[in-house]
Structures are given as C-alpha cells and as structure tokens.
Amino acid sequence: MRRKRGSLVPTETSILETAIEMRLGGAPDFHGFLIARQMREREGALLLTAHGTLYKALDRLQRFGFLESEWEDPLVAANEGRPRRRLYRVTAAGEAAVAAARKPAQHVAARRTGLVAP
C-alpha cells in the first residue's frame, strides 16, 4: 500500500518535530547523529532501529521538500578533526506537514474526551 503524497510516517514526524524544537531552542540546523540523540532524549526510547533508518527518512523528507540540506564547511570539520557533516534545516513545507500530521491525532484525542462531536 502506498502512502498519500505529503503524509508522514511516525519516524518522519518525530524527526521534524524534534528539529523544530531544536530550532526554537537556538539550533537552526542539525546533523544525523545530533537529531538521533535528541529524539532519543525527547521520546525516552530508541525510535530508530538503525542509523540507516534515520538517513533514509532524512532523504525522503528532503525529497518531499520538508528538509533542505548542505554540506558543512570542510574547514570547520578539519579544525575539529572529524569528517564533514550534512546539515539539515526544516522548511516551511516541513512545518506545515507536521501541523497537518498533528491535526488528526488532536481531533481523535478531543473526540475521546468529548470535546468535539464525532
């Protein structure tokens, strides 16, 4: 079964939500290892089964237009004695996708509590 264009699976929603929280906290972009660590801390569990899962999700999100990325300045990485990182940022379309993904869940929760009619 194919998913509807623009819809998110839970891992993708979590990546975008975590990235938005990080941006609001002062980190405008992120790399793969950082987002994985933040997601683990935020959700209290290991959502990703492997880093391959994370990078495939990041690639999908970028192809959907929900993330944009660029390679880190090689001098920064060299000064720190490590390989360059790909840095990601959430786009406006990514923020809209997260908001849309939250709406059904919020509506279901509200119906369960009797705050809205079925």
A tleap script that builds the chain and sets N, CA, C and O, in Angstrom:
source leaprc.protein.ff14SB
mol = sequence {
  NMET ARG ARG LYS ARG GLY SER LEU VAL PRO
  THR GLU THR SER ILE LEU GLU THR ALA ILE
  GLU MET ARG LEU GLY GLY ALA PRO ASP PHE
  HIE GLY PHE LEU ILE ALA ARG GLN MET ARG
  GLU ARG GLU GLY ALA LEU LEU LEU THR ALA
  HIE GLY THR LEU TYR LYS ALA LEU ASP ARG
  LEU GLN ARG PHE GLY PHE LEU GLU SER GLU
  TRP GLU ASP PRO LEU VAL ALA ALA ASN GLU
  GLY ARG PRO ARG ARG ARG LEU TYR ARG VAL
  THR ALA ALA GLY GLU ALA ALA VAL ALA ALA
  ALA ARG LYS PRO ALA GLN HIE VAL ALA ALA
  ARG ARG THR GLY LEU VAL ALA CPRO
}
set mol.1.N position { 0.841 -1.179 0.000 }
set mol.1.CA position { 0.000 0.000 0.000 }
set mol.1.C position { 0.888 1.245 0.000 }
set mol.1.O position { 1.820 1.356 0.796 }
set mol.2.N position { 0.593 2.152 -0.880 }
set mol.2.CA position { 1.360 3.396 -0.969 }
set mol.2.C position { 0.718 4.432 -0.064 }
set mol.2.O position { -0.500 4.469 0.109 }
set mol.3.N position { 1.569 5.271 0.506 }
set mol.3.CA position { 1.009 6.321 1.354 }
set mol.3.C position { 0.702 7.555 0.519 }
set mol.3.O position { 1.261 7.756 -0.560 }
set mol.4.N position { -0.189 8.366 1.039 }
set mol.4.CA position { -0.605 9.588 0.362 }
set mol.4.C position { 0.564 10.568 0.305 }
set mol.4.O position { 1.274 10.740 1.295 }
set mol.5.N position { 0.766 11.202 -0.829 }
set mol.5.CA position { 1.853 12.169 -1.007 }
set mol.5.C position { 1.762 13.239 0.067 }
set mol.5.O position { 0.705 13.831 0.289 }
set mol.6.N position { 2.884 13.475 0.728 }
set mol.6.CA position { 2.941 14.504 1.756 }
set mol.6.C position { 2.590 14.011 3.146 }
set mol.6.O position { 2.761 14.743 4.121 }
set mol.7.N position { 2.098 12.771 3.258 }
set mol.7.CA position { 1.793 12.253 4.592 }
set mol.7.C position { 3.082 11.739 5.222 }
set mol.7.O position { 4.020 11.358 4.520 }
set mol.8.N position { 3.118 11.732 6.519 }
set mol.8.CA position { 4.318 11.350 7.259 }
set mol.8.C position { 4.105 10.063 8.036 }
set mol.8.O position { 3.020 9.807 8.559 }
set mol.9.N position { 5.157 9.257 8.105 }
set mol.9.CA position { 5.144 8.103 8.998 }
set mol.9.C position { 5.669 8.601 10.352 }
set mol.9.O position { 6.280 9.668 10.411 }
set mol.10.N position { 5.445 7.858 11.432 }
set mol.10.CA position { 5.836 8.346 12.762 }
set mol.10.C position { 7.299 8.772 12.887 }
set mol.10.O position { 7.584 9.775 13.541 }
set mol.11.N position { 8.220 8.046 12.286 }
set mol.11.CA position { 9.635 8.429 12.381 }
set mol.11.C position { 9.869 9.794 11.750 }
set mol.11.O position { 10.602 10.616 12.299 }
set mol.12.N position { 9.249 10.037 10.601 }
set mol.12.CA position { 9.417 11.323 9.919 }
set mol.12.C position { 8.808 12.459 10.726 }
set mol.12.O position { 9.388 13.540 10.825 }
set mol.13.N position { 7.641 12.212 11.300 }
set mol.13.CA position { 7.012 13.226 12.151 }
set mol.13.C position { 7.911 13.558 13.332 }
set mol.13.O position { 8.087 14.726 13.679 }
set mol.14.N position { 8.475 12.532 13.943 }
set mol.14.CA position { 9.355 12.729 15.090 }
set mol.14.C position { 10.606 13.520 14.706 }
set mol.14.O position { 11.036 14.399 15.453 }
set mol.15.N position { 11.185 13.217 13.560 }
set mol.15.CA position { 12.365 13.960 13.099 }
set mol.15.C position { 12.023 15.435 12.958 }
set mol.15.O position { 12.746 16.294 13.461 }
set mol.16.N position { 10.924 15.729 12.275 }
set mol.16.CA position { 10.548 17.124 12.045 }
set mol.16.C position { 10.194 17.840 13.349 }
set mol.16.O position { 10.620 18.974 13.568 }
set mol.17.N position { 9.422 17.189 14.209 }
set mol.17.CA position { 9.069 17.815 15.490 }
set mol.17.C position { 10.309 18.108 16.319 }
set mol.17.O position { 10.430 19.185 16.904 }
set mol.18.N position { 11.230 17.151 16.370 }
set mol.18.CA position { 12.457 17.328 17.142 }
set mol.18.C position { 13.294 18.459 16.552 }
set mol.18.O position { 13.832 19.284 17.291 }
set mol.19.N position { 13.406 18.502 15.234 }
set mol.19.CA position { 14.183 19.562 14.571 }
set mol.19.C position { 13.579 20.934 14.822 }
set mol.19.O position { 14.308 21.904 15.026 }
set mol.20.N position { 12.260 21.024 14.809 }
set mol.20.CA position { 11.595 22.306 15.076 }
set mol.20.C position { 11.851 22.738 16.517 }
set mol.20.O position { 12.133 23.909 16.771 }
set mol.21.N position { 11.756 21.808 17.458 }
set mol.21.CA position { 12.063 22.124 18.859 }
set mol.21.C position { 13.506 22.598 19.013 }
set mol.21.O position { 13.781 23.540 19.755 }
set mol.22.N position { 14.424 21.939 18.307 }
set mol.22.CA position { 15.833 22.331 18.379 }
set mol.22.C position { 16.020 23.746 17.824 }
set mol.22.O position { 16.764 24.549 18.389 }
set mol.23.N position { 15.339 24.042 16.716 }
set mol.23.CA position { 15.447 25.390 16.133 }
set mol.23.C position { 14.909 26.443 17.101 }
set mol.23.O position { 15.513 27.502 17.272 }
set mol.24.N position { 13.786 26.152 17.725 }
set mol.24.CA position { 13.222 27.088 18.702 }
set mol.24.C position { 14.158 27.271 19.892 }
set mol.24.O position { 14.137 28.311 20.550 }
set mol.25.N position { 14.980 26.257 20.167 }
set mol.25.CA position { 15.969 26.319 21.241 }
set mol.25.C position { 17.282 26.955 20.823 }
set mol.25.O position { 18.210 27.043 21.627 }
set mol.26.N position { 17.372 27.402 19.567 }
set mol.26.CA position { 18.567 28.116 19.126 }
set mol.26.C position { 19.481 27.365 18.177 }
set mol.26.O position { 20.530 27.893 17.808 }
set mol.27.N position { 19.127 26.154 17.767 }
set mol.27.CA position { 19.947 25.387 16.826 }
set mol.27.C position { 19.220 25.349 15.479 }
set mol.27.O position { 18.325 24.524 15.291 }
set mol.28.N position { 19.588 26.223 14.540 }
set mol.28.CA position { 18.845 26.318 13.280 }
set mol.28.C position { 18.995 25.107 12.359 }
set mol.28.O position { 18.120 24.840 11.535 }
set mol.29.N position { 20.095 24.379 12.496 }
set mol.29.CA position { 20.269 23.190 11.672 }
set mol.29.C position { 20.800 22.042 12.517 }
set mol.29.O position { 21.191 22.232 13.669 }
set mol.30.N position { 20.810 20.849 11.931 }
set mol.30.CA position { 21.213 19.660 12.676 }
set mol.30.C position { 21.870 18.673 11.735 }
set mol.30.O position { 21.706 18.755 10.518 }
set mol.31.N position { 22.610 17.746 12.299 }
set mol.31.CA position { 23.174 16.631 11.533 }
set mol.31.C position { 22.550 15.351 12.061 }
set mol.31.O position { 21.893 15.360 13.102 }
set mol.32.N position { 22.752 14.253 11.350 }
set mol.32.CA position { 22.083 12.996 11.666 }
set mol.32.C position { 22.282 12.494 13.083 }
set mol.32.O position { 21.313 12.143 13.756 }
set mol.33.N position { 23.527 12.455 13.547 }
set mol.33.CA position { 23.784 11.934 14.893 }
set mol.33.C position { 23.108 12.806 15.945 }
set mol.33.O position { 22.573 12.288 16.926 }
set mol.34.N position { 23.127 14.118 15.752 }
set mol.34.CA position { 22.505 15.033 16.720 }
set mol.34.C position { 20.999 14.824 16.792 }
set mol.34.O position { 20.434 14.782 17.884 }
set mol.35.N position { 20.344 14.694 15.646 }
set mol.35.CA position { 18.890 14.522 15.672 }
set mol.35.C position { 18.526 13.178 16.302 }
set mol.35.O position { 17.531 13.082 17.020 }
set mol.36.N position { 19.322 12.142 16.039 }
set mol.36.CA position { 19.054 10.833 16.655 }
set mol.36.C position { 19.158 10.926 18.170 }
set mol.36.O position { 18.313 10.388 18.885 }
set mol.37.N position { 20.187 11.604 18.662 }
set mol.37.CA position { 20.373 11.752 20.108 }
set mol.37.C position { 19.226 12.567 20.724 }
set mol.37.O position { 18.712 12.215 21.786 }
set mol.38.N position { 18.834 13.642 20.060 }
set mol.38.CA position { 17.746 14.480 20.573 }
set mol.38.C position { 16.420 13.719 20.591 }
set mol.38.O position { 15.629 13.856 21.524 }
set mol.39.N position { 16.186 12.918 19.553 }
set mol.39.CA position { 14.952 12.132 19.502 }
set mol.39.C position { 14.912 11.117 20.638 }
set mol.39.O position { 13.873 10.916 21.266 }
set mol.40.N position { 16.046 10.484 20.896 }
set mol.40.CA position { 16.122 9.507 21.997 }
set mol.40.C position { 15.810 10.192 23.326 }
set mol.40.O position { 15.049 9.664 24.137 }
set mol.41.N position { 16.397 11.367 23.548 }
set mol.41.CA position { 16.155 12.094 24.795 }
set mol.41.C position { 14.715 12.579 24.882 }
set mol.41.O position { 14.096 12.502 25.944 }
set mol.42.N position { 14.183 13.072 23.785 }
set mol.42.CA position { 12.836 13.643 23.750 }
set mol.42.C position { 11.774 12.580 23.975 }
set mol.42.O position { 10.794 12.817 24.680 }
set mol.43.N position { 11.964 11.417 23.382 }
set mol.43.CA position { 10.932 10.389 23.420 }
set mol.43.C position { 11.196 9.299 24.443 }
set mol.43.O position { 10.353 8.430 24.663 }
set mol.44.N position { 12.363 9.343 25.066 }
set mol.44.CA position { 12.664 8.373 26.111 }
set mol.44.C position { 12.808 6.943 25.628 }
set mol.44.O position { 12.779 6.008 26.428 }
set mol.45.N position { 12.963 6.769 24.333 }
set mol.45.CA position { 13.116 5.414 23.788 }
set mol.45.C position { 13.863 5.508 22.468 }
set mol.45.O position { 13.972 6.581 21.875 }
set mol.46.N position { 14.361 4.403 22.029 }
set mol.46.CA position { 15.061 4.354 20.760 }
set mol.46.C position { 14.040 4.099 19.656 }
set mol.46.O position { 13.647 2.957 19.418 }
set mol.47.N position { 13.618 5.159 18.987 }
set mol.47.CA position { 12.625 5.044 17.926 }
set mol.47.C position { 13.250 4.452 16.670 }
set mol.47.O position { 12.618 3.661 15.971 }
set mol.48.N position { 14.473 4.830 16.388 }
set mol.48.CA position { 15.141 4.369 15.177 }
set mol.48.C position { 15.821 3.037 15.440 }
set mol.48.O position { 16.517 2.876 16.443 }
set mol.49.N position { 15.624 2.094 14.552 }
set mol.49.CA position { 16.241 0.787 14.746 }
set mol.49.C position { 17.691 0.789 14.303 }
set mol.49.O position { 18.483 -0.025 14.779 }
set mol.50.N position { 18.053 1.688 13.401 }
set mol.50.CA position { 19.430 1.775 12.915 }
set mol.50.C position { 19.625 3.139 12.276 }
set mol.50.O position { 18.664 3.790 11.865 }
set mol.51.N position { 20.882 3.563 12.196 }
set mol.51.CA position { 21.137 4.857 11.563 }
set mol.51.C position { 20.728 4.835 10.094 }
set mol.51.O position { 20.410 5.882 9.530 }
set mol.52.N position { 20.730 3.649 9.461 }
set mol.52.CA position { 20.260 3.549 8.089 }
set mol.52.C position { 18.811 3.984 7.969 }
set mol.52.O position { 18.426 4.609 6.981 }
set mol.53.N position { 18.012 3.657 8.966 }
set mol.53.CA position { 16.612 4.076 9.003 }
set mol.53.C position { 16.523 5.599 9.061 }
set mol.53.O position { 15.722 6.208 8.352 }
set mol.54.N position { 17.344 6.207 9.905 }
set mol.54.CA position { 17.354 7.659 10.048 }
set mol.54.C position { 17.723 8.330 8.736 }
set mol.54.O position { 17.024 9.237 8.286 }
set mol.55.N position { 18.806 7.895 8.124 }
set mol.55.CA position { 19.272 8.573 6.915 }
set mol.55.C position { 18.330 8.360 5.739 }
set mol.55.O position { 18.215 9.233 4.880 }
set mol.56.N position { 17.659 7.223 5.684 }
set mol.56.CA position { 16.639 7.023 4.647 }
set mol.56.C position { 15.476 7.983 4.873 }
set mol.56.O position { 14.946 8.557 3.922 }
set mol.57.N position { 15.080 8.156 6.134 }
set mol.57.CA position { 13.988 9.086 6.450 }
set mol.57.C position { 14.400 10.522 6.132 }
set mol.57.O position { 13.602 11.282 5.585 }
set mol.58.N position { 15.628 10.901 6.464 }
set mol.58.CA position { 16.100 12.250 6.149 }
set mol.58.C position { 16.090 12.480 4.639 }
set mol.58.O position { 15.718 13.559 4.176 }
set mol.59.N position { 16.497 11.473 3.875 }
set mol.59.CA position { 16.494 11.579 2.418 }
set mol.59.C position { 15.069 11.753 1.894 }
set mol.59.O position { 14.827 12.600 1.035 }
set mol.60.N position { 14.125 10.959 2.403 }
set mol.60.CA position { 12.726 11.092 1.972 }
set mol.60.C position { 12.193 12.482 2.295 }
set mol.60.O position { 11.554 13.119 1.458 }
set mol.61.N position { 12.461 12.949 3.515 }
set mol.61.CA position { 11.970 14.263 3.915 }
set mol.61.C position { 12.539 15.359 3.019 }
set mol.61.O position { 11.855 16.336 2.714 }
set mol.62.N position { 13.771 15.198 2.607 }
set mol.62.CA position { 14.375 16.174 1.710 }
set mol.62.C position { 13.733 16.089 0.318 }
set mol.62.O position { 13.450 17.120 -0.292 }
set mol.63.N position { 13.503 14.883 -0.183 }
set mol.63.CA position { 12.855 14.730 -1.488 }
set mol.63.C position { 11.439 15.294 -1.480 }
set mol.63.O position { 10.982 15.824 -2.492 }
set mol.64.N position { 10.732 15.186 -0.342 }
set mol.64.CA position { 9.380 15.737 -0.220 }
set mol.64.C position { 9.396 17.262 -0.099 }
set mol.64.O position { 8.354 17.907 -0.219 }
set mol.65.N position { 10.581 17.837 0.140 }
set mol.65.CA position { 10.676 19.292 0.308 }
set mol.65.C position { 10.477 19.739 1.746 }
set mol.65.O position { 10.324 20.934 2.000 }
set mol.66.N position { 10.474 18.802 2.700 }
set mol.66.CA position { 10.263 19.131 4.105 }
set mol.66.C position { 11.555 19.500 4.821 }
set mol.66.O position { 11.529 20.125 5.881 }
set mol.67.N position { 12.683 19.109 4.236 }
set mol.67.CA position { 14.005 19.476 4.748 }
set mol.67.C position { 14.832 19.995 3.585 }
set mol.67.O position { 14.587 19.648 2.430 }
set mol.68.N position { 15.805 20.820 3.898 }
set mol.68.CA position { 16.839 21.182 2.939 }
set mol.68.C position { 18.165 20.938 3.638 }
set mol.68.O position { 18.239 20.936 4.867 }
set mol.69.N position { 19.217 20.731 2.844 }
set mol.69.CA position { 20.493 20.419 3.461 }
set mol.69.C position { 21.650 20.982 2.647 }
set mol.69.O position { 21.510 21.366 1.486 }
set mol.70.N position { 22.795 21.011 3.311 }
set mol.70.CA position { 24.038 21.400 2.655 }
set mol.70.C position { 25.182 20.775 3.443 }
set mol.70.O position { 25.036 20.436 4.618 }
set mol.71.N position { 26.309 20.630 2.783 }
set mol.71.CA position { 27.475 20.097 3.469 }
set mol.71.C position { 28.107 21.177 4.320 }
set mol.71.O position { 28.184 22.338 3.918 }
set mol.72.N position { 28.551 20.791 5.481 }
set mol.72.CA position { 29.252 21.667 6.414 }
set mol.72.C position { 30.552 22.171 5.768 }
set mol.72.O position { 31.123 21.498 4.909 }
set mol.73.N position { 31.006 23.341 6.181 }
set mol.73.CA position { 32.277 23.896 5.723 }
set mol.73.C position { 33.388 22.907 6.063 }
set mol.73.O position { 33.525 22.522 7.224 }
set mol.74.N position { 34.188 22.485 5.077 }
set mol.74.CA position { 35.238 21.500 5.355 }
set mol.74.C position { 36.273 21.991 6.368 }
set mol.74.O position { 36.880 21.182 7.070 }
set mol.75.N position { 36.477 23.292 6.451 }
set mol.75.CA position { 37.452 23.816 7.415 }
set mol.75.C position { 36.985 23.621 8.853 }
set mol.75.O position { 37.798 23.366 9.742 }
set mol.76.N position { 35.688 23.740 9.082 }
set mol.76.CA position { 35.138 23.518 10.430 }
set mol.76.C position { 35.406 22.079 10.856 }
set mol.76.O position { 35.887 21.826 11.960 }
set mol.77.N position { 35.090 21.147 9.972 }
set mol.77.CA position { 35.295 19.731 10.285 }
set mol.77.C position { 36.779 19.435 10.482 }
set mol.77.O position { 37.152 18.718 11.410 }
set mol.78.N position { 37.626 19.983 9.610 }
set mol.78.CA position { 39.076 19.735 9.714 }
set mol.78.C position { 39.629 20.285 11.021 }
set mol.78.O position { 40.465 19.644 11.658 }
set mol.79.N position { 39.175 21.456 11.424 }
set mol.79.CA position { 39.642 22.048 12.687 }
set mol.79.C position { 39.239 21.205 13.887 }
set mol.79.O position { 39.920 21.209 14.912 }
set mol.80.N position { 38.136 20.484 13.760 }
set mol.80.CA position { 37.675 19.624 14.850 }
set mol.80.C position { 38.167 18.184 14.679 }
set mol.80.O position { 37.882 17.328 15.518 }
set mol.81.N position { 38.900 17.915 13.602 }
set mol.81.CA position { 39.478 16.592 13.382 }
set mol.81.C position { 38.459 15.510 13.104 }
set mol.81.O position { 38.597 14.393 13.603 }
set mol.82.N position { 37.435 15.816 12.317 }
set mol.82.CA position { 36.398 14.835 12.005 }
set mol.82.C position { 35.925 15.037 10.568 }
set mol.82.O position { 36.225 16.061 9.955 }
set mol.83.N position { 35.197 14.077 10.036 }
set mol.83.CA position { 34.644 14.239 8.680 }
set mol.83.C position { 33.574 15.335 8.640 }
set mol.83.O position { 33.000 15.696 9.667 }
set mol.84.N position { 33.318 15.851 7.443 }
set mol.84.CA position { 32.237 16.832 7.285 }
set mol.84.C position { 30.893 16.188 7.560 }
set mol.84.O position { 30.718 14.978 7.418 }
set mol.85.N position { 29.953 17.022 7.955 }
set mol.85.CA position { 28.589 16.563 8.214 }
set mol.85.C position { 27.639 17.216 7.228 }
set mol.85.O position { 27.885 18.325 6.753 }
set mol.86.N position { 26.567 16.530 6.928 }
set mol.86.CA position { 25.484 17.140 6.158 }
set mol.86.C position { 24.572 17.792 7.181 }
set mol.86.O position { 24.123 17.144 8.127 }
set mol.87.N position { 24.298 19.074 6.990 }
set mol.87.CA position { 23.459 19.840 7.909 }
set mol.87.C position { 22.079 20.029 7.295 }
set mol.87.O position { 21.953 20.418 6.135 }
set mol.88.N position { 21.052 19.751 8.079 }
set mol.88.CA position { 19.661 19.819 7.628 }
set mol.88.C position { 18.923 20.961 8.326 }
set mol.88.O position { 19.257 21.347 9.446 }
set mol.89.N position { 17.900 21.495 7.629 }
set mol.89.CA position { 17.002 22.509 8.173 }
set mol.89.C position { 15.574 22.172 7.752 }
set mol.89.O position { 15.342 21.694 6.641 }
set mol.90.N position { 14.632 22.423 8.638 }
set mol.90.CA position { 13.217 22.204 8.316 }
set mol.90.C position { 12.743 23.376 7.463 }
set mol.90.O position { 13.038 24.532 7.763 }
set mol.91.N position { 12.010 23.068 6.402 }
set mol.91.CA position { 11.440 24.103 5.532 }
set mol.91.C position { 10.036 24.475 6.024 }
set mol.91.O position { 9.491 23.837 6.925 }
set mol.92.N position { 9.469 25.507 5.423 }
set mol.92.CA position { 8.089 25.887 5.745 }
set mol.92.C position { 7.139 24.741 5.403 }
set mol.92.O position { 6.169 24.503 6.123 }
set mol.93.N position { 7.413 24.028 4.308 }
set mol.93.CA position { 6.581 22.874 3.940 }
set mol.93.C position { 6.683 21.778 4.999 }
set mol.93.O position { 5.700 21.087 5.271 }
set mol.94.N position { 7.858 21.614 5.597 }
set mol.94.CA position { 8.035 20.634 6.669 }
set mol.94.C position { 7.220 21.005 7.897 }
set mol.94.O position { 6.608 20.146 8.533 }
set mol.95.N position { 7.218 22.285 8.223 }
set mol.95.CA position { 6.404 22.739 9.368 }
set mol.95.C position { 4.927 22.507 9.104 }
set mol.95.O position { 4.190 22.086 9.995 }
set mol.96.N position { 4.496 22.783 7.878 }
set mol.96.CA position { 3.091 22.568 7.526 }
set mol.96.C position { 2.736 21.081 7.585 }
set mol.96.O position { 1.640 20.723 8.017 }
set mol.97.N position { 3.648 20.222 7.155 }
set mol.97.CA position { 3.399 18.773 7.198 }
set mol.97.C position { 3.238 18.280 8.628 }
set mol.97.O position { 2.388 17.434 8.902 }
set mol.98.N position { 4.056 18.808 9.547 }
set mol.98.CA position { 3.941 18.430 10.958 }
set mol.98.C position { 2.597 18.899 11.508 }
set mol.98.O position { 1.919 18.157 12.220 }
set mol.99.N position { 2.217 20.121 11.181 }
set mol.99.CA position { 0.930 20.640 11.654 }
set mol.99.C position { -0.215 19.781 11.134 }
set mol.99.O position { -1.150 19.484 11.878 }
set mol.100.N position { -0.157 19.380 9.873 }
set mol.100.CA position { -1.202 18.533 9.291 }
set mol.100.C position { -1.211 17.156 9.947 }
set mol.100.O position { -2.279 16.582 10.164 }
set mol.101.N position { -0.033 16.620 10.264 }
set mol.101.CA position { 0.051 15.299 10.908 }
set mol.101.C position { -0.513 15.348 12.321 }
set mol.101.O position { -1.059 14.357 12.806 }
set mol.102.N position { -0.387 16.477 12.974 }
set mol.102.CA position { -0.894 16.621 14.349 }
set mol.102.C position { -2.412 16.736 14.381 }
set mol.102.O position { -3.029 16.269 15.338 }
set mol.103.N position { -3.036 17.335 13.378 }
set mol.103.CA position { -4.481 17.587 13.383 }
set mol.103.C position { -5.314 16.336 13.602 }
set mol.103.O position { -6.172 16.337 14.486 }
set mol.104.N position { -5.101 15.254 12.830 }
set mol.104.CA position { -5.929 14.055 13.077 }
set mol.104.C position { -5.754 13.510 14.491 }
set mol.104.O position { -6.727 13.096 15.121 }
set mol.105.N position { -4.536 13.508 14.988 }
set mol.105.CA position { -4.294 12.987 16.338 }
set mol.105.C position { -4.974 13.861 17.376 }
set mol.105.O position { -5.538 13.354 18.346 }
set mol.106.N position { -4.924 15.160 17.180 }
set mol.106.CA position { -5.580 16.069 18.127 }
set mol.106.C position { -7.096 15.891 18.066 }
set mol.106.O position { -7.771 15.930 19.095 }
set mol.107.N position { -7.632 15.695 16.856 }
set mol.107.CA position { -9.070 15.528 16.702 }
set mol.107.C position { -9.533 14.237 17.383 }
set mol.107.O position { -10.555 14.234 18.069 }
set mol.108.N position { -8.794 13.148 17.200 }
set mol.108.CA position { -9.140 11.871 17.829 }
set mol.108.C position { -9.105 12.006 19.344 }
set mol.108.O position { -10.005 11.520 20.029 }
set mol.109.N position { -8.075 12.660 19.874 }
set mol.109.CA position { -7.964 12.846 21.327 }
set mol.109.C position { -9.117 13.691 21.849 }
set mol.109.O position { -9.669 13.405 22.911 }
set mol.110.N position { -9.476 14.718 21.116 }
set mol.110.CA position { -10.584 15.578 21.541 }
set mol.110.C position { -11.904 14.805 21.523 }
set mol.110.O position { -12.736 14.983 22.413 }
set mol.111.N position { -12.101 13.952 20.520 }
set mol.111.CA position { -13.327 13.152 20.463 }
set mol.111.C position { -13.402 12.196 21.638 }
set mol.111.O position { -14.476 11.981 22.200 }
set mol.112.N position { -12.256 11.614 22.018 }
set mol.112.CA position { -12.245 10.672 23.147 }
set mol.112.C position { -12.622 11.356 24.445 }
set mol.112.O position { -13.236 10.743 25.318 }
set mol.113.N position { -12.261 12.617 24.578 }
set mol.113.CA position { -12.565 13.345 25.816 }
set mol.113.C position { -13.925 14.034 25.755 }
set mol.113.O position { -14.369 14.635 26.733 }
set mol.114.N position { -14.585 13.942 24.590 }
set mol.114.CA position { -15.910 14.547 24.448 }
set mol.114.C position { -15.878 16.018 24.153 }
set mol.114.O position { -16.897 16.692 24.308 }
set mol.115.N position { -14.723 16.557 23.724 }
set mol.115.CA position { -14.613 17.989 23.450 }
set mol.115.C position { -15.141 18.367 22.073 }
set mol.115.O position { -15.448 19.536 21.836 }
set mol.116.N position { -15.254 17.410 21.165 }
set mol.116.CA position { -15.822 17.674 19.850 }
set mol.116.C position { -16.791 16.562 19.504 }
set mol.116.O position { -16.686 15.450 20.023 }
set mol.117.N position { -17.730 16.863 18.630 }
set mol.117.CA position { -18.689 15.847 18.203 }
set mol.117.C position { -18.024 14.901 17.219 }
set mol.117.O position { -17.126 15.313 16.485 }
set mol.118.N position { -18.443 13.648 17.187 }
set mol.118.CA position { -17.861 12.674 16.241 }
set mol.118.C position { -18.109 13.035 14.807 }
set mol.118.O position { -17.681 12.313 13.906 }
savepdb mol mol.pdb
quit
